[in-house]
Amino acid sequence: MAAVRLEFRNVTRRFAPTRRSEGVTAIEGVSIAVRDREVVSLIGPSGCGKSTLLNLSAGLDGPSVGEVFVDGAKVTGPNSHVAFMLQKDLLLPWRTIRENVEFGLEIRKVPATQRREIALGQLKICHLDGFENHYPHQLSGGMRQRAALARTMATDPSVVLMDEPFSALDAQTKLVLQKDMAQTLSRLGKTCLFITHDLAEAVALSDRVLVMSKRPGRIIEEIAIDLPDRDDPIARRSSEKVTPYLRRLTELLDVAHADV
């Protein structure tokens, strides 16, 4: 059995009340194990704690109860084993695309020659070779997200966290980027925890889909996706086996939104 890369052990996250808001329990009693090379999607109602799980995974926040582990080590703060890709590309407009991809490596004091070699390699994988000297404003939205993916992979993380990275793209560009991402994760052997509100995207990209209840977020069901060719989500979408998964996920989301 493959090694566990990311693990939550009975994790609860409570936020204390402030002058402007009441206290809230974002997630409660969450236990998850994501194994080497797996892609696991999180779906659930808005505000159910999906982003909280990613923040805890990245060490940007800590649990109130329970423990989070990456590569067997307890997460106590940000670490080099985890990389985060968000809805917005957040590329620095004054840096070229290559310089943006090098940014994390620069922070880690990687020598300039090595940074350049890694960045150019990642840009080639993400189909951006020839655009390394362009600036973000010269690229389309899809190309900027490819650059963000290259930047994410450049630091060679064990675990990649993705928070709806394609939600702002048009449908056609989204399909292309989903395939690029799937092939990149497969080629580089990465483990990924992926947030999406798109049920078809979750089925097309994932080995498993975890369904969360409304706040406080709990895992109410795990769906294993038994489809071939995870690195070709476009082909997966055309499979007749997709419909039963979508039907079941829709049923679960109806339950998740209901009072229980």
N, C-alpha and C positions, 0 to 999 in steps of 0.2 A: 504493500500500500504506500502511496506517495506521502512524502513528509507534509506535515501541517505547516503552512507558511503564516497564516493569520488565525488567531483564536480568541474568542470572547468566552469567558467563564462566568456565567451568572451575573452579567453586567447590568447595573442600574445607574442611570444618571439623573440626578435631581438638581434643579436650579433654584437657588434661594430667592425669596421675594425681594424686590427692590422698591424704591419709592414710586416707580412708574408701572410696576407689574407684579402680579401675584407669583408665588412660587409654583413651579411646575415639574412634574416627573416626565422627562422626555422619552426614556426607554426604561423597561423594567424586566429583569430576569432573562436577559438575552444571552444565549449560548450558541456560538457559531464556530465551525472549523472549516477553513478554506485551505485546500491542499495545493501542493505544487502544480503549476500549470493550469489550474482550474480558473474558469471565469464564472463568477457567481453574481447574479443580479438581485437587487433589492427593489421590490415594488411595494406600494402601500399608499394610504391616503396622505394628502399634504399635511405636514406637521406631525407625522408619526415617528420621527426620529431617525430617518434614513441618513441625513447629513450629520447628525450627532454621531452615528456609528462610524462614519468616515473620519470625522474629527478625532474620535477616540483612537481609531486605527493609526492615524498619522501622528499621534502624540500631541496634537494641538489642544487637547482637553483631556481630563482624567475622569475615571468613573467614580461615582459616589459609593458604589458597592461593586465587588467583583474585580476581575483582572483581565487585561488585554495583553496578548503575546504576539510578537512578530519573530519568526524564525527561532521560536523557543525562548526568547528573552522577553521579560516583562517590559511593557511600554511605560516609560516614565517621562517621556518628552519626545520632541522631534528626533528622528534618527535617519540615517542614510539608507536604510533598507526599504523605505517607503517613498513613493512619489505620488503627487496629487495632480489630476487634470480636471479643470473646472468647466463650467458652461461657457465662460468667456476665455478667449485665448490669452489675454493679459500680456501680450508681447510688448516689450519696451519700444516705443516708436522711434527713439533716437539710435537704436542699435540695428544692425543688419540682421537678417534672418539667421545667418551663421552665428553671429555674436549672441543672439537671443538663445539659441540652442546651447551655446557654451556657458550660459549664465550660471547654472548650478555647479558646473565643473570649476568655474572661476572662483566661486565661493569656497569650494573645497581645495583651492590652491593647486589644482592640476596644472602642470606646465603648459604653456601656450601651444607648443607644437602638438602635444598630445590632445589638448582640447580641440584644436582645429581638426585633427584626424578623426576624432570621435564624432564631432558635429557633422562633418562632411559625410561620414558613413551613415549616420542616422538620417540625414536629409535625403540620401540616395534611397534608403529603405522606404522612406515616406514619400517618394516620387517628387522630391523638390530639388534634385540636383540640377544645377544651372540657375537656381534662384537664391543661392547663398548670399549674394551681395545686394539683393533687393532689400527694401525696407518694408515693414508691415503694411503701410498704406498702399503699397504697390501690388499687393496680393488680394485675391478674393477671400471671402469668409472661409470657404472650404480649405484653401491653401494655408490660411493662417492657423486653422485647427490642425492641419497636418504638421505645421511647424511646432505647434504646442505639443503634439504627440512626440515629435522628434526630441524636443527639449525634455519631456518627461522620461523618455527612454535613455537619454544620454548619460544619466547618472547610474544606470544599470541597477535599478531597484529590484528587490525580491518581490515586492507587492506594489501593484499599481492601483490607485484609487481613482475612480472616475465618477464625477457628479454631473450627470446629464450633459456630456460633452457635445452632443449633436443637436440639442433641443432648439438652438437658434438658427439652424440651417434649413434650407428648403428641402422638400422630400427627395428630389433626385440627388442632390449633393449628399444628403444624409446617407442614402444607400451606398454611395461610393465610399464615403468615409467609414461607414461601418465595416465594409469589406477590407479596407486598408488597415483599420485597427485590428480586426480579427486576424488577419494574416501576419501583422507585426507581432502581436502577442504570441501567436503560435510559433513564428520563426525564432523569436527571442526566448521562448520558453517562460513567459511571465505568468504570474498569478494576479488575478484582477477581481476587485470588488466594485461593482458597477451599479449606479443608481439610474433608474429610468422610470418614466411614467408611460412609456410606449410598450404595450404588452407584446406586440409583434417583434419589437427590437429585443426585448428580454429573451424571448424564445429563440430568435435567430442567432443571438450572440453567446448564449450561456450553456454551461454544463448543468447548472442548477439555478432555480429561481426561488428566492425566499420571499414569502408574503408576510407583511407586517400588519398588525392591527392599528386602529387609530390610537392616538396618544392616551396613556403611555404605551409606546410601541413595544409589541412582543412579536415573536415569530409564531404565526398561527399555522403555517404549513410550508413544507419544502417540496418543490416539484423538480424531479430529475428529468432533464430533457434528453430523451433517447432519439436523437437524430444524428445522421452522419454529417461530415464536412463542416465542423464548427468554424473553420477558416473561410467558409464561403456562405455567409449569411443570406446572400441573394438567392442561392440555390435552396437553402433551408426554407426560406419563406414560401417557395413554390411547392413544398411537400404537402401532400394531402394529410399528413399526420399533424400539421401545425394547428388545424382548426380545433381538435379536442383540447389541446393545451390552452389555446386562447379562451375557449369556453370555460374551462376549469378556473383559469386565473380571473376571469370576469366574475364568476360565481364567488370566488374567495374575496375579491375586492368588495362585492356587495355585502358580504358578511363583515368585512373589516370596517366598513363605514357605518354598520348598524350598531345600536346600543347592545352591548352584551354584558 
